[in-house]
């Protein structure tokens, strides 16, 4: 069993996807975990899958309390935990930080000795599914985990929060609450809003129109399937950071609409080109594999019959050729019993991969 930086016990309050995943990850490290949730069913499921033991009113002295609740109740639960467990470090794992810190510091029940034991954190991990049954102990592995220590947080409490991230295999980042909220507004909350708005345009689409949909539409609307109850709270709690970004997008949309209203006018096509170029440049800034600088991989598209074992055989063939796959995507062909598998490799290995696949009977689209 791997060594843990936390000695335990740890109390997890809120046994949804993230809280239960924290419990599973810590239990795998041998840390004693207690569970608590307003829902008897949720905490029961979390216990049944091995995330810890449900707390039934017994007295405990946790080293760390993890609040895994929705943003609208997180601050109150943080205050409750600081008062109930006077020696514990209390962290939350909500996806907004500024509004929660403000509410904790404004809690009239708490003095500086209590609030100095609180550290806001945010693991940047999740799944499209929610609830304890979807939890995984490996959910945080290699994922960013932001530590937002406020000015009066005790150093040893910050270390305890960092130890949680380290024990769960996350990649730790340190930010102020303002830096955090502005960052997630741009890279998480804004894409969610945009995806939901795109998907809402499909409500009145005709069936024959949707039958033409490919991976482009699926990619841009995938996160529109997220939990609307949670996102209502996230948008409301981080509205200050989100509004300037949405305003910027509105300006871009107005610019595009104005150009498209008169596409024949001088400069219109150049403006469209600039808009696309700006998008290309922004997309290229997203870090690549393992957080490395963005790198243009070469794409090889393979036609695969829609029958059992084909994907496994393809991957095995690529492995036998000694070529590492940098990324993999699949798309079904409408009306045909075949699929298209896009394999991304280092540019210098593209021709080698194509030759190996063709030699072994695979159809490669070139």
N, C-alpha and C positions, 0 to 999 in steps of 0.2 A: 504493500500500500504506500502511495506517494506521501511524502512529508508535507504537512500543512503549516503555514505561517500562523494561522489562528489556532488557539488552544481550545476554544469553545467553552461552554456551549453557546450556540447561536440561536436566537429566536427570530423566526421569519413570520412577520405579520402581513398576511395577504398571500393566499396560495393560488394565484393565477399562473399564467405561463411563466413569467419571470421569477416570481417568488418560489414556485415549486422547482424550477430549474436551478435556482440558487441552492435549495435544500438538497437536491439530487447531487449536484456537484460537490458540495461540502461533505455529504455522507460518503461519497466515493473516496474522499481524502481521510475518512475516519473521524470527522468532526461531529460531535453530538449536536443534533438540530431539533428544536421544538417548533411546532407549527400552530398558527392561530389565524382564523378567518371568520368573518361574520357569517359566512355560509358553511353550515355543518357538512354539506355535501362536498364542497370544494376542499375543505381541509381533510375530510375523510378520504377522498380520492388521492390527495397528495400523500397522505400517510400510507395508503395501500400500495402505491407505486414506489415507496421507499425513500421519500424526501425528508422524513423525520417522524417525530412522535407528536400527536396532537396534545396541546397543553390544556388540561382540564382543571385549571384553577390552582394547581400545586405551586408552591413557592420555588422559584428558580432565580439564579443570579447569572444572567447571560453576560458573556464578554462583549457580545455584539448583538444589536437588534437591527434587523433589516426590514424596512417598511416597503412592501411591494403592492401598494394600493393605488387606485386612480388618483390623478392630481387633485381633484376637488376635495378629497378627504385626507391627503397625505400629511399636510401641515398639522392637522389636529392629532393624527395618530403619532406623529413625531413627538409632539408635546406630551401626549399621554405616556409614551414610552420613556421619555426623559424623566418624568416624575415617578413612574412605576419602578424603574430600574436605575437607581441613583449612581451606580458604578459602571454602567454600560455605555459604550459608544453606540450612538444611534445614527444610522444612515438611511437614506431613501434611495430608490432606484427609479424614480419617476422621470419622464422624458422632458420635463421643464424644470428649471431650477430657480429663476429669479423670484417668481411669485410665491413659491413655497418658502424660500428663505425669508422673504419679507414677512410672511404670515407667522413663521416660527419666531422671528425676532420681535414681532408685535404681540405675541401671546402673553397676556398679563399674568398668567400662571408661572411663567418662567423667568428666572434671573440669569445673569451672565454665567454663573456656575453650571446651569443646566444647558444653555444654548452653546456653551463652549465644547460640549460633548457631541454636538451634531455636525455631521458632514454630509453635504449633498453629493450624490453620485448619479451617473447615468450609464448603464451598460447599453451600448449601441448594438443590440441583438434582438431578434424576434422571429416570429413565424407568421404565416398568414392564418394559421389556426390559433385559437386562444384557449384558455382554461388549463387546469392542471394536467389533464390527460395528454395535452400536446407538449408538455415539458420534456426537456432533455438535459441531462447533466453536462453534456458537451456544448450546450447552446452558446456559451460565451468564449469558447476556445478561439484564440487569435482574433477576436472581435475587439473593437475599441471600447474602453471603459473610462469615462471621464470623471475625474475627481474635482469637485468644485468646493474647495475648502474656503469658508468665509474668514474674515479678518481675525475674529476672536477664537477660532477653533484651536483647541489644544493640539500641539504637535503629535502627541502619542495617539490622539483620536484620529488624526489624519493618517497616521501609519496603519492603524487598524482598518480604516476604509481601504487603503491601498492593498493591504494584505488580503482582503476579500477578493479584489480584482485579480491579484496574482494567483491566489489559490484556485480560482476558477479558470485560469489559463488565458485571461484577457490581456490585451495590449493597453497599458495604462497611459492616459493623457491627463494633464493638469491644466485647468482653465478657470477663469473667474466665471461667476454665474452669467454675467453679461456676454462674455465671449462665447460661452456655451449656448445660450439661447439664440444668439445671432447666428451661430454656426448651424445648429439643428434646424432653425427656421429656413435656412438656405438649402441644406442638403437633404432634409427629411420632410419638414412640414410643408414647404412649398411644392415639392414633387407630389405629395399626397393630394394637396388641393388641386393641382393641375390635372392629375390623373382622374380624380373624381369628377371634375368639370368636363373633361373629355368624354368619360364614360356616360355622363348624363345626357350627352348629345345623341346617344344611341337609343334612348327610350322610345322614340317614335320612328326608328328606322324600320324599313320594310325587310321582310325575311330574305328576299332575293339580294338585298344590299349586303346584309350581314353574312350571307353565304360566300361572299368574296373575301372575307376578312382573312388576313394572314398574320404573321408574327409581329409586324409593325404595330398593328392595333392591339394585339394581345400584350405586347411589351409595355406600351404606354398606358394601358388600363389595368395592368396586373394588380397594383396596390389599391385600386379603387374598391377591391373586395375587402378591405380592412374593416375592423370593428368600428362602426360609426359612433357608438356610445363613447368609446375612448377618445376618438379623434375630435369630437365636439369639445371635450375638455381641453385637449392639447391646443387646439386653435384658440380657444378663449383665453387660456393661461399664457400663451405666447403671442398674443395679437400684436403687441408693441413691436416685436422684432419681425413679424410676418408682413405687416401692412406695407412697409417700404418696398419689399420684394414684389408683392402683388401689384403695387402701384407701378413699379418698373415694367412688369410684364404687360400691364394695361397700356402703358405708353408704347410698347413694342407692337401690341395688337392694333392700336390706333394707327400707328405708322404703317403696318402691313395693310390694313383695310383701306387707308387713304391711297396707298400705292396701287392696290388692286382695282380700285374704282376707276383709275385712269392708266391702265398698263401701257397704253400707246404713247404716253407723254415722254419727252426726253428725260432721261435719268431714272425712269421707273424700273427698268430691268437691272440697272446698276444697283439700285436700292434693294431689290430682291436678292441679288447676288451677295451684297454686303450682309444682309440678314442671315443668309445661309452660312456665309463664311464665319460670322460671329458665332453661330451655333456650332460649327465644326471646331472652331478654336476652343470654345468652352468645353465641349465634349472631350477634347484631347487633353485637357488639364486634369481630368479625373485620374487619380493614381491607378496604376496597373496592378498586376498580380503581386501578392504579398506586400502591398503598399509601395512597391517600387515605382520609379518615375514611369509615366505613361509610355507605352511602347507599341508601335504598329505591328501587329502580328499578321502573318499571311494566312489567308482563308482558303481552305480546301473543302468543296462541297461534294458529298458522296451520296449517291442515290441508293436507298436501302429498301428492300422489299418489306412489306408490312406483314411479317410473320415472326414467330418466336425465335429467339436466339441470334437475330441479325445484328443487333447493337453490340451484344457481347462478342460476337465474332469479329466485328469491325474493330472494337477496342483491342481485342487480343492481337489482331493483325498489326495494328499500329505499334503496340508494345513490342512485338517480335521484330519490327523494323528498327527498334531502338530510338523512337522519336517521342518526345514528351508532348503531351497535349496541354496547351496553355488555356484553352477554353473550348466549350462544346455547347452547341445549340441544335435543337431539332425543330423541324417544321413538317407538318403533314401536307401532302399534295391533295388539293381538293379534287374529288372525283376519280382518283387513282389509288390503287393499293400499294403505294410506295410512300416513303418519307425522304426528306432531305436532311442530312446531318452536316452541319457546318463545323469543321474542325479547324481551330486556330493553332498555328505552330509558329516557331521562329522563322523569319523570312528565309534564312539560309537552308532550312530543311523542307521547304514547300515542294520543290521539284522531286526531291528524294522520296517524299511521301506519296506524291502522285504516281511516280513510277512503280513504287512498291505495291500500291493498291491496284493499279491497272494490271500489273503482272499476276496478281492473285485473283483477278476476275471481278474486281469491283468497278462499278460505273462511276466515273468522276466527271462532274460537270465543270468544264473549263471555258 
